[in-house]
Amino acid sequence: MGGGHDHHHGPPYKVPDASIYKLEDAPELLETQRALARRGLKDPWLRNEVWRYNAKEWSTHRVRLVKFLFKGFPLGFAAFVATIGIEYALGVDYHAHPAHDHGSEGGHGGHGHH
């Protein structure tokens, strides 16, 4: 089954060494560490969050959030414009339904003019 193709085995990525992440590179986490220390607490895994604060590589939290929220906006807006264009070309009018024309009822059936 394998066919002797060893070049496809192994992960497609290289996991960085944990020692490259230092709390000193994330001032926000240093403040968290100080706040915990004031309460006599310590988070030994805090270093695992340093990558999130590397703005050069991952951008800021706000930029990531904006990208996430508006990721499909251009395609969605294009679909919206195309839908409006097609409805206009076909003459679709949602306001001209005879069944909902209150003027033809003459005020009967509780649908008179208020």
DSSP file (Angstrom, degrees, kcal/mol; ACC not computed):
  #  RESIDUE AA STRUCTURE BP1 BP2  ACC     N-H-->O    O-->H-N    N-H-->O    O-->H-N    TCO  KAPPA ALPHA  PHI   PSI    X-CA   Y-CA   Z-CA
    1    1 A M              0   0    0      0, 0.0     0, 0.0     0, 0.0     0, 0.0   0.000 360.0 360.0 360.0 -42.2    0.0    0.0    0.0
    2    2 A G    >   -     0   0    0      1,-0.1     3,-1.3     2,-0.1     0, 0.0   0.816 360.0-152.5 -68.7 -30.6    2.7    2.5    0.9
    3    3 A G  T 3   -     0   0    0      1,-0.2    -1,-0.1     3,-0.0     3,-0.1   0.584  54.7 -78.8  70.8   8.6    4.5    2.0   -2.4
    4    4 A G  T 3  S+     0   0    0      1,-0.2     2,-1.3     2,-0.0    -1,-0.2   0.660  87.5 143.2  75.6  15.3    7.9    2.9   -0.8
    5    5 A H    X   +     0   0    0     -3,-1.3     3,-0.9     1,-0.2    -1,-0.2  -0.694  14.1 165.3 -91.8  88.2    7.2    6.7   -1.0
    6    6 A D  G >   +     0   0    0     -2,-1.3     3,-1.4     1,-0.2    -1,-0.2   0.644  59.8  79.7 -78.2 -14.8    8.8    7.8    2.3
    7    7 A H  G 3  S+     0   0    0      1,-0.3    -1,-0.2    -3,-0.1    -2,-0.1   0.590  86.6  59.8 -72.5  -7.7    8.8   11.5    1.3
    8    8 A H  G <  S+     0   0    0     -3,-0.9    -1,-0.3     4,-0.0     2,-0.2   0.465  86.2  95.9 -95.4  -2.7    5.0   11.8    2.3
    9    9 A H    <   +     0   0    0     -3,-1.4    -3,-0.0    -4,-0.1     0, 0.0  -0.561  63.6  41.8 -90.3 153.7    5.5   10.8    5.9
   10   10 A G  S    S-     0   0    0     -2,-0.2     0, 0.0     2,-0.0     0, 0.0  -0.163  97.2 -47.8  99.3 165.1    5.9   13.2    8.8
   11   11 A P        -     0   0    0      0, 0.0    -2,-0.0     0, 0.0     0, 0.0  -0.377  40.8-134.5 -72.1 148.3    4.1   16.5    9.6
   12   12 A P  S    S+     0   0    0      0, 0.0     2,-0.3     0, 0.0    -3,-0.0   0.330  86.8  51.4 -82.3   9.2    3.8   19.1    6.9
   13   13 A Y  S    S-     0   0    0      2,-0.0     2,-0.5     0, 0.0     0, 0.0  -0.906  79.4-121.1-140.3 164.9    4.9   21.8    9.4
   14   14 A K        -     0   0    0     -2,-0.3     0, 0.0     0, 0.0     0, 0.0  -0.957  23.9-138.1-112.7 122.3    7.7   22.5   11.8
   15   15 A V        -     0   0    0     -2,-0.5     3,-0.1     1,-0.1     2,-0.0  -0.658  25.8-124.7 -78.4 124.3    6.8   23.0   15.4
   16   16 A P        -     0   0    0      0, 0.0     2,-0.2     0, 0.0    -1,-0.1  -0.351  29.1 -98.5 -70.0 151.8    8.8   25.9   16.8
   17   17 A D    >   -     0   0    0      1,-0.1     3,-1.7     2,-0.0     4,-0.2  -0.466  26.3-130.2 -68.8 138.5   10.8   25.3   20.0
   18   18 A A  G >  S+     0   0    0      1,-0.3     3,-1.5    -2,-0.2    -1,-0.1   0.738 100.1  73.4 -63.7 -23.0    9.0   26.5   23.1
   19   19 A S  G 3  S+     0   0    0      1,-0.3    -1,-0.3     3,-0.0    -2,-0.0   0.652  81.6  70.4 -70.1 -12.8   12.1   28.5   24.2
   20   20 A I  G <  S+     0   0    0     -3,-1.7     2,-0.6     1,-0.0    -1,-0.3   0.707  84.6  80.5 -75.7 -16.8   11.6   31.1   21.6
   21   21 A Y    <   +     0   0    0     -3,-1.5     2,-0.4    -4,-0.2    26,-0.1  -0.805  60.7 174.6 -94.5 120.7    8.5   32.4   23.5
   22   22 A K    >   -     0   0    0     -2,-0.6     3,-2.0     1,-0.1     4,-0.2  -0.976  37.6-133.1-127.8 138.5    9.3   34.7   26.4
   23   23 A L  G >  S+     0   0    0     -2,-0.4     3,-2.0     1,-0.3     7,-0.3   0.801 104.2  70.0 -58.4 -28.9    6.9   36.6   28.6
   24   24 A E  G 3  S+     0   0    0      1,-0.3    -1,-0.3     5,-0.1     6,-0.0   0.730  91.0  61.3 -62.7 -20.7    9.1   39.7   28.2
   25   25 A D  G <  S+     0   0    0     -3,-2.0    -1,-0.3     1,-0.2    -2,-0.2   0.548 102.8  53.5 -81.9  -7.7    7.9   39.8   24.6
   26   26 A A    X>  -     0   0    0     -3,-2.0     4,-1.7    -4,-0.2     3,-0.9  -0.803  62.5-174.8-130.7  90.2    4.3   40.3   25.7
   27   27 A P  H 3> S+     0   0    0      0, 0.0     4,-2.0     0, 0.0     5,-0.2   0.819  85.3  60.3 -55.3 -32.5    3.9   43.2   28.1
   28   28 A E  H 3> S+     0   0    0      1,-0.2     4,-1.6     2,-0.2     5,-0.1   0.895 106.4  46.1 -62.9 -39.1    0.2   42.3   28.6
   29   29 A L  H <> S+     0   0    0     -3,-0.9     4,-2.6     2,-0.2    -1,-0.2   0.819 106.5  58.3 -74.8 -30.0    1.2   38.9   29.9
   30   30 A L  H  X S+     0   0    0     -4,-1.7     4,-2.3    -7,-0.3    -1,-0.2   0.909 106.6  49.4 -61.9 -40.6    3.8   40.4   32.2
   31   31 A E  H  X S+     0   0    0     -4,-2.0     4,-2.4     2,-0.2    -2,-0.2   0.890 110.1  50.8 -65.3 -38.6    1.1   42.4   33.8
   32   32 A T  H  X S+     0   0    0     -4,-1.6     4,-2.4     2,-0.2    -2,-0.2   0.915 109.5  50.7 -62.7 -43.0   -1.0   39.3   34.2
   33   33 A Q  H  X S+     0   0    0     -4,-2.6     4,-2.2     1,-0.2    -2,-0.2   0.904 111.2  48.2 -61.6 -41.8    1.9   37.5   35.8
   34   34 A R  H  X S+     0   0    0     -4,-2.3     4,-2.1     2,-0.2    -2,-0.2   0.904 110.3  51.6 -65.3 -40.9    2.4   40.4   38.2
   35   35 A A  H  X S+     0   0    0     -4,-2.4     4,-0.7     1,-0.2    -2,-0.2   0.903 111.5  47.3 -63.8 -40.4   -1.3   40.5   39.1
   36   36 A L  H ><>S+     0   0    0     -4,-2.4     5,-3.1     1,-0.2     3,-0.9   0.909 109.6  53.6 -65.3 -41.0   -1.2   36.7   39.8
   37   37 A A  H ><5S+     0   0    0     -4,-2.2     3,-1.6     1,-0.3    -2,-0.2   0.860 100.9  59.9 -63.3 -35.7    1.9   37.2   42.0
   38   38 A R  H 3<5S+     0   0    0     -4,-2.1    -1,-0.3     1,-0.3    -2,-0.2   0.782 109.1  44.7 -62.4 -25.1    0.2   39.8   44.1
   39   39 A R  T <<5S-     0   0    0     -3,-0.9    -1,-0.3    -4,-0.7    -2,-0.2   0.316 122.9-106.6 -99.1   6.2   -2.4   37.2   45.0
   40   40 A G  T < 5S+     0   0    0     -3,-1.6     2,-0.3     1,-0.3    -3,-0.2   0.732  80.4 125.5  77.6  21.6    0.3   34.5   45.6
   41   41 A L      < -     0   0    0     -5,-3.1     2,-0.3    -6,-0.1    -1,-0.3  -0.722  40.4-165.1-113.4 162.6   -0.5   32.7   42.4
   42   42 A K        -     0   0    0     -2,-0.3     3,-0.1    -3,-0.1    -9,-0.1  -0.992  11.9-152.1-147.1 138.6    1.6   31.5   39.4
   43   43 A D    >   -     0   0    0     -2,-0.3     3,-1.5     1,-0.1     4,-0.2  -0.894   8.0-173.7-112.2 101.6    0.6   30.3   36.0
   44   44 A P  T 3  S+     0   0    0      0, 0.0     3,-0.3     0, 0.0    -1,-0.1   0.668  85.1  54.1 -69.0 -13.9    3.3   28.0   34.7
   45   45 A W  T >  S+     0   0    0      1,-0.2     3,-1.6     2,-0.1     4,-0.3   0.327  73.8 103.3-100.8   6.8    1.6   27.8   31.3
   46   46 A L  G X  S+     0   0    0     -3,-1.5     3,-2.0     1,-0.3     4,-0.3   0.834  71.7  65.6 -59.3 -33.3    1.4   31.6   30.7
   47   47 A R  G >  S+     0   0    0     -3,-0.3     3,-1.5     1,-0.3     4,-0.4   0.781  87.3  70.7 -60.5 -26.3    4.3   31.4   28.2
   48   48 A N  G <  S+     0   0    0     -3,-1.6    -1,-0.3     1,-0.3     3,-0.2   0.652  95.7  53.6 -66.5 -13.3    2.0   29.3   25.9
   49   49 A E  G X  S+     0   0    0     -3,-2.0     3,-1.2    -4,-0.3     4,-0.5   0.481  79.3  94.2 -98.0  -4.0    0.0   32.4   25.2
   50   50 A V  G X  S+     0   0    0     -3,-1.5     3,-1.9    -4,-0.3     4,-0.2   0.862  75.3  64.0 -59.0 -38.5    2.9   34.6   24.1
   51   51 A W  G >  S+     0   0    0     -4,-0.4     3,-1.5     1,-0.3    -1,-0.3   0.813  92.9  63.8 -57.3 -31.0    2.4   33.8   20.4
   52   52 A R  G <  S+     0   0    0     -3,-1.2    -1,-0.3     1,-0.3    -2,-0.2   0.746 101.6  50.8 -65.5 -22.3   -1.0   35.5   20.5
   53   53 A Y  G <  S+     0   0    0     -3,-1.9     2,-1.4    -4,-0.5    -1,-0.3   0.294  76.5 110.2-100.8   9.0    0.6   38.8   21.3
   54   54 A N    <>  -     0   0    0     -3,-1.5     4,-2.8    -4,-0.2     5,-0.4  -0.694  44.3-179.0 -84.7  91.3    3.2   38.7   18.4
   55   55 A A  H  > S+     0   0    0     -2,-1.4     4,-1.2     1,-0.2    -1,-0.2   0.792  74.5  60.0 -66.3 -29.1    1.7   41.5   16.3
   56   56 A K  H  4 S+     0   0    0      2,-0.2    -1,-0.2     1,-0.1     4,-0.1   0.904 118.7  26.6 -66.3 -39.8    4.3   41.2   13.6
   57   57 A E  H  4 S+     0   0    0     -3,-0.4    -2,-0.2     2,-0.1    -1,-0.1   0.871 139.0  20.7 -91.5 -40.3    3.4   37.6   12.8
   58   58 A W  H  < S-     0   0    0     -4,-2.8    -3,-0.2     1,-0.2    -2,-0.2   0.413  96.7-132.0-113.2   0.2   -0.2   37.2   13.9
   59   59 A S     <  -     0   0    0     -4,-1.2    -1,-0.2    -5,-0.4     2,-0.1  -0.092  44.1 -52.0  69.8-177.7   -1.4   40.9   13.8
   60   60 A T     >  -     0   0    0     -5,-0.1     4,-2.4     1,-0.1     5,-0.2  -0.450  48.4-110.2 -89.5 166.1   -3.4   42.3   16.7
   61   61 A H  H  > S+     0   0    0      1,-0.2     4,-2.4     2,-0.2     5,-0.2   0.913 118.9  52.5 -59.9 -42.9   -6.5   40.8   18.3
   62   62 A R  H  > S+     0   0    0      1,-0.2     4,-2.6     2,-0.2    -1,-0.2   0.915 109.6  47.7 -61.1 -44.6   -8.6   43.6   16.8
   63   63 A V  H  > S+     0   0    0      1,-0.2     4,-2.6     2,-0.2    -1,-0.2   0.911 112.0  49.8 -64.8 -41.9   -7.3   43.1   13.3
   64   64 A R  H  X S+     0   0    0     -4,-2.4     4,-2.2     2,-0.2    -1,-0.2   0.897 111.7  49.4 -62.3 -39.3   -7.9   39.3   13.5
   65   65 A L  H  X S+     0   0    0     -4,-2.4     4,-2.7     2,-0.2    -2,-0.2   0.926 111.3  47.9 -65.7 -45.4  -11.4   40.0   14.8
   66   66 A V  H  X S+     0   0    0     -4,-2.6     4,-2.3     1,-0.2    -2,-0.2   0.918 112.0  50.2 -62.4 -43.2  -12.2   42.4   11.9
   67   67 A K  H  < S+     0   0    0     -4,-2.6     4,-0.4     1,-0.2    -1,-0.2   0.912 112.4  48.0 -60.6 -41.5  -10.8   40.0    9.4
   68   68 A F  H >< S+     0   0    0     -4,-2.2     3,-0.7     1,-0.2     4,-0.3   0.922 113.9  45.6 -64.6 -45.3  -13.0   37.2   10.8
   69   69 A L  H 3< S+     0   0    0     -4,-2.7     3,-0.2     1,-0.2    -1,-0.2   0.837 122.9  34.0 -70.3 -32.8  -16.2   39.3   10.9
   70   70 A F  T >< S+     0   0    0     -4,-2.3     3,-1.0    -5,-0.2    -1,-0.2   0.180  81.9 113.3-109.8  17.4  -15.8   40.7    7.4
   71   71 A K  T <  S+     0   0    0     -3,-0.7     4,-0.2    -4,-0.4    -1,-0.2   0.903  88.4  31.4 -56.5 -46.4  -14.1   37.8    5.7
   72   72 A G  T 3> S+     0   0    0     -4,-0.3     4,-2.6    -3,-0.2    -1,-0.3   0.326  90.1 104.5 -95.7   7.4  -17.1   37.0    3.4
   73   73 A F  H <> S+     0   0    0     -3,-1.0     4,-3.1     1,-0.2     5,-0.3   0.916  77.4  50.1 -59.7 -48.2  -18.4   40.6    3.0
   74   74 A P  H  > S+     0   0    0      0, 0.0     4,-2.2     0, 0.0    -1,-0.2   0.928 115.3  43.4 -58.5 -44.8  -17.1   41.3   -0.5
   75   75 A L  H  > S+     0   0    0     -4,-0.2     4,-2.2     2,-0.2    -2,-0.2   0.916 115.6  48.8 -66.0 -42.5  -18.6   38.1   -1.9
   76   76 A G  H  X S+     0   0    0     -4,-2.6     4,-2.2     2,-0.2    -1,-0.2   0.900 111.7  48.7 -63.6 -41.1  -21.9   38.6    0.0
   77   77 A F  H  X S+     0   0    0     -4,-3.1     4,-2.5    -5,-0.2    -1,-0.2   0.899 110.3  51.4 -66.9 -39.3  -22.2   42.2   -1.2
   78   78 A A  H  X S+     0   0    0     -4,-2.2     4,-2.4    -5,-0.3    -2,-0.2   0.905 110.5  48.9 -62.8 -40.7  -21.5   41.1   -4.8
   79   79 A A  H  X S+     0   0    0     -4,-2.2     4,-2.4     2,-0.2    -2,-0.2   0.884 110.3  51.8 -65.0 -38.5  -24.3   38.5   -4.4
   80   80 A F  H  X S+     0   0    0     -4,-2.2     4,-2.3     2,-0.2    -2,-0.2   0.935 111.3  45.9 -62.4 -47.1  -26.6   41.1   -3.0
   81   81 A V  H  X S+     0   0    0     -4,-2.5     4,-2.4     1,-0.2    -2,-0.2   0.900 112.7  50.8 -64.1 -41.1  -26.0   43.5   -5.9
   82   82 A A  H  X S+     0   0    0     -4,-2.4     4,-2.6     2,-0.2    -1,-0.2   0.902 109.9  50.5 -63.2 -40.9  -26.4   40.7   -8.4
   83   83 A T  H  X S+     0   0    0     -4,-2.4     4,-2.6     2,-0.2     5,-0.2   0.925 110.9  47.8 -63.1 -45.1  -29.7   39.7   -6.8
   84   84 A I  H  X S+     0   0    0     -4,-2.3     4,-2.3     1,-0.2    -2,-0.2   0.918 112.8  49.7 -61.5 -43.0  -31.0   43.3   -6.9
   85   85 A G  H  X S+     0   0    0     -4,-2.4     4,-2.6     2,-0.2    -2,-0.2   0.912 111.8  47.2 -62.7 -43.7  -29.9   43.5  -10.6
   86   86 A I  H  X S+     0   0    0     -4,-2.6     4,-2.2     2,-0.2    -2,-0.2   0.917 112.5  49.3 -65.6 -43.1  -31.6   40.3  -11.6
   87   87 A E  H  X>S+     0   0    0     -4,-2.6     5,-2.7     1,-0.2     4,-0.6   0.893 112.8  47.9 -63.1 -38.6  -34.8   41.2   -9.8
   88   88 A Y  H ><5S+     0   0    0     -4,-2.3     3,-0.7    -5,-0.2    -2,-0.2   0.918 111.8  49.7 -66.5 -43.0  -34.8   44.6  -11.5
   89   89 A A  H 3<5S+     0   0    0     -4,-2.6    -2,-0.2     1,-0.2    -1,-0.2   0.845 113.8  45.7 -65.0 -34.3  -34.2   43.0  -14.9
   90   90 A L  H 3<5S-     0   0    0     -4,-2.2    -1,-0.2    -5,-0.2    -2,-0.2   0.528 113.5-117.9 -86.9  -5.8  -37.0   40.5  -14.4
   91   91 A G  T <<5 +     0   0    0     -3,-0.7     2,-0.3    -4,-0.6    -3,-0.2   0.775  47.8 173.0  77.2  26.5  -39.4   43.2  -13.1
   92   92 A V      < +     0   0    0     -5,-2.7     2,-0.4    -6,-0.2    -1,-0.2  -0.544   4.7 178.5 -71.2 126.1  -39.8   41.7   -9.7
   93   93 A D    >   -     0   0    0     -2,-0.3     3,-0.9     3,-0.1    -1,-0.0  -0.949  17.5-170.5-133.6 112.4  -41.8   44.1   -7.5
   94   94 A Y  T 3  S+     0   0    0     -2,-0.4     3,-0.2     1,-0.2    -1,-0.1   0.545  84.0  60.2 -79.9  -6.5  -42.7   43.1   -4.0
   95   95 A H  T 3  S+     0   0    0      1,-0.2     2,-0.4     0, 0.0    -1,-0.2   0.481  88.3  73.0 -99.0  -3.5  -45.0   46.0   -3.4
   96   96 A A    <   +     0   0    0     -3,-0.9    -1,-0.2     5,-0.0    -3,-0.1  -0.436  56.0 141.7-112.2  58.2  -47.5   45.2   -6.2
   97   97 A H    >   -     0   0    0     -2,-0.4     3,-1.3    -3,-0.2     4,-0.1  -0.886  41.3-152.3 -99.3 120.2  -49.4   42.1   -4.9
   98   98 A P  G >  S+     0   0    0      0, 0.0     3,-1.4     0, 0.0    -1,-0.1   0.821  93.9  61.6 -60.7 -31.4  -53.2   42.3   -5.8
   99   99 A A  G 3  S+     0   0    0      1,-0.3    -3,-0.0    -3,-0.1    -2,-0.0   0.755 108.5  43.2 -68.2 -21.6  -54.1   40.2   -2.8
  100  100 A H  G <  S+     0   0    0     -3,-1.3     2,-1.0     4,-0.0    -1,-0.3   0.224  79.6 121.7-106.9  13.1  -52.7   42.9   -0.5
  101  101 A D    X   -     0   0    0     -3,-1.4     3,-0.8     1,-0.2     4,-0.3  -0.678  41.6-171.0 -80.6 104.2  -54.1   45.9   -2.3
  102  102 A H  G > >S+     0   0    0     -2,-1.0     3,-0.8     1,-0.2     5,-0.6   0.714  76.6  67.6 -71.0 -21.9  -56.2   47.6    0.4
  103  103 A G  G > 5S+     0   0    0      1,-0.2     3,-0.7     2,-0.2    -1,-0.2   0.811  95.0  55.6 -69.8 -28.8  -57.9   50.0   -2.0
  104  104 A S  G < 5S+     0   0    0     -3,-0.8    -1,-0.2     1,-0.2    -2,-0.2   0.595  95.4  67.2 -80.8  -9.8  -59.8   47.3   -3.8
  105  105 A E  G X 5S-     0   0    0     -3,-0.8     3,-1.5    -4,-0.3    -1,-0.2   0.641  92.0-140.9 -86.9 -13.5  -61.5   46.0   -0.7
  106  106 A G  T < 5 -     0   0    0     -3,-0.7    -3,-0.1    -4,-0.4     6,-0.1   0.742  63.6 -60.1  65.0  22.2  -63.5   49.1   -0.2
  107  107 A G  T 3 <S+     0   0    0     -5,-0.6     3,-0.5     1,-0.3     5,-0.5   0.536 101.4 133.4  85.6   5.9  -63.0   49.1    3.6
  108  108 A H    X   +     0   0    0     -3,-1.5     3,-0.8     1,-0.2    -1,-0.3  -0.544  53.4  31.7 -90.0 156.2  -64.6   45.7    4.2
  109  109 A G  T 3  S-     0   0    0      1,-0.2    -1,-0.2    -2,-0.2    -3,-0.0   0.683 126.0 -67.7  78.1  19.6  -63.3   42.9    6.3
  110  110 A G  T 3  S+     0   0    0     -3,-0.5    -1,-0.2     1,-0.1    -2,-0.1   0.611 113.3 105.8  79.8  10.6  -61.6   45.1    8.9
  111  111 A H    <   +     0   0    0     -3,-0.8    -4,-0.2    -6,-0.1    -3,-0.2  -0.016  46.1 133.0-111.7  30.2  -58.9   46.3    6.4
  112  112 A G        -     0   0    0     -5,-0.5     2,-0.3     1,-0.1    -9,-0.1  -0.129  68.6 -77.8 -72.4 175.0  -60.3   49.8    6.0
  113  113 A H              0   0    0      1,-0.1    -1,-0.1   -11,-0.1    -2,-0.0  -0.585 360.0 360.0 -78.1 135.3  -58.2   52.9    6.1
  114  114 A H              0   0    0     -2,-0.3    -1,-0.1    -3,-0.1    -2,-0.0   0.395 360.0 360.0-101.8 360.0  -57.3   54.0    9.7
